[in-house]
Amino acid sequence: MNDAIHTATAPRPVGAYPHARRVGNLLFLSGVGPRDPATNAIPGNVYASDGTLAAYDIAAQCRQVFANVRAVLEAAGARWDDLIDVTVFLTDMARDFATYNTIYAEHFTAAQPCRTTLGITALPTPIAIELKCIAALPENR
């Protein structure tokens, strides 16, 4: 089985890719950012009068990105606890890691997936965090 997953409950992809793809009992999520699915706005972003990003709220973006991951999982028939691997991209590791790590720990209490966190210089839109996830679904789902 090799099924693409698209859902209206998560932000629209910013490129030509599905929200996720299921292969056998594995679910591979495309990079998920913190845009609001209803408005496409980025929570916590503040823009200067010239349209450039002046400030952002990493806590607001973390909470939204986790909600978006959950929406993709649910659209694919998966659960939060099915996550087995999470790769996190932060655009400012020094500034944002502690806040992100605290919020991450609030969301992953019982089943903790493997995790890699990378500091990068930019993402395709003015977001400060993106997650790339893999879930393993039980055979009976």
For each residue, the residues with C-beta under 8 A, 3 or more apart:
1: 22 23 24
2: 21 22 23
3: 21 22
4: 18 20 21
5: 18 19 20 21 22 27 72 75 76
6: 18 19 75
7: 10 19 71 72 75
8: 37
9: 37 71 74 75
10: 7 19 32 37 68 71 72 75
11: 32 33 35 36 37 40 68
12: 37 40
13: 16 17 18 19 30
14: 33 124 125
15: 124
16: 13
17: 13 30
18: 4 5 6 13 21 30
19: 5 6 7 10 13 29 30 32 72 75 76
20: 4 5 27 28 29 30 72 75 76
21: 2 3 4 5 18 27 28 30
22: 1 2 3 5 26 27 28 76 137
23: 1 2 26 28
24: 1
25: 136 137 138 139
26: 22 23 134 135 136 137
27: 5 20 21 22 73 76 78 82 134 135 136 137
28: 20 21 22 23 133 134
29: 19 20 32 69 72 73 131 132 133 134 135
30: 13 17 18 19 20 21 132
31: 89 130 131 132
32: 10 11 19 29 65 68 69 72 130 131 132 133
33: 11 14 42 65 68 123 125 127 129 130
34: 42 43 60 61 62 64 65 68 127 128 129
35: 11 40 41 42 64 68 125 127
36: 11 39 40 41 42 43 64
37: 8 9 10 11 12 40 68 71
38:
39: 36
40: 11 12 35 36 37
41: 35 36 45
42: 33 34 35 36 45 56 61 125 126 127
43: 34 36 57 60 61 63 64
44: 56 57 58 59 60 61
45: 41 42 53 55 56 57 126
46: 53 54 55 56
47: 51 52 53 54
48: 51 52 53 54
49:
50:
51: 47 48
52: 47 48
53: 45 46 47 48 56 126
54: 46 47 48
55: 45 46
56: 42 44 45 46 53 61 126 128
57: 43 44 45 60 61
58: 44 61 62 92 95 96 99 100 128 129
59: 44 62 63 99 103
60: 34 43 44 57 63 64
61: 34 42 43 44 56 57 58 64 65 127 128 129
62: 34 58 59 65 66 99 100 103 104 129
63: 43 59 60 66 67 103
64: 34 35 36 43 60 61 67 68
65: 32 33 34 61 62 68 69 129 130 131
66: 62 63 69 70 103 107 131
67: 63 64 70 71
68: 10 11 32 33 34 35 37 64 65 71 72
69: 29 32 65 66 72 73 83 131 133
70: 66 67 73 74 80
71: 7 9 10 37 67 68 74 75
72: 5 7 10 19 20 29 32 68 69 75 76
73: 27 29 69 70 76 78 79 80 82 83 133 135
74: 9 70 71 77 78 79
75: 5 6 7 9 10 19 20 71 72
76: 5 19 20 22 27 72 73 135
77: 74 137 141
78: 27 73 74 82 135 137 141
79: 73 74 82
80: 70 73 83 107 111
81: 110 111
82: 27 73 78 79 135 136 137 138
83: 69 73 80 86 108 111 113 133 134 135
84: 113 114 134 135 136
85: 113 114 115 133 134
86: 83 113 114 115 116 131 132 133 134
87: 115 116 117 118 131 132 133
88: 100 104 115 116 117 118 129 130 131 132
89: 31 118 120 123 129 130 131 132
90: 93 96 97 100 117 118 119 120 128 129
91: 96 119 120 121 122 123 127 128 129
92: 58 95 96 119 128
93: 90 96 97 117 119
94: 97 119
95: 58 92
96: 58 90 91 92 93 99 100 128 129
97: 90 93 94 100 101 117
98: 101 102
99: 58 59 62 96 102 103
100: 58 62 88 90 96 97 103 104 117 129
101: 97 98 104 105
102: 98 99 105 106
103: 59 62 63 66 99 100 106 107
104: 62 88 100 101 107 108 115
105: 101 102 108 109
106: 102 103 109
107: 66 80 103 104
108: 83 104 105 111 112 113
109: 105 106 112
110: 81
111: 80 81 83 108
112: 108 109 115
113: 83 84 85 86 108 133
114: 84 85 86
115: 85 86 87 88 104 112
116: 86 87 88
117: 87 88 90 93 97 100
118: 87 88 89 90
119: 90 91 92 93 94
120: 89 90 91 123
121: 91
122: 91
123: 33 89 91 120 126 127 128 130
124: 14 15
125: 14 33 35 42
126: 42 45 53 56 123
127: 33 34 35 42 61 91 123 130
128: 34 56 58 61 90 91 92 96 123
129: 33 34 58 61 62 65 88 89 90 91 96 100
130: 31 32 33 65 88 89 123 127
131: 29 31 32 65 66 69 86 87 88 89
132: 29 30 31 32 86 87 88 89
133: 28 29 32 69 73 83 85 86 87 113
134: 26 27 28 29 83 84 85 86
135: 26 27 29 73 76 78 82 83 84
136: 25 26 27 82 84
137: 22 25 26 27 77 78 82 141
138: 25 82 141
139: 25
140:
141: 77 78 137 138
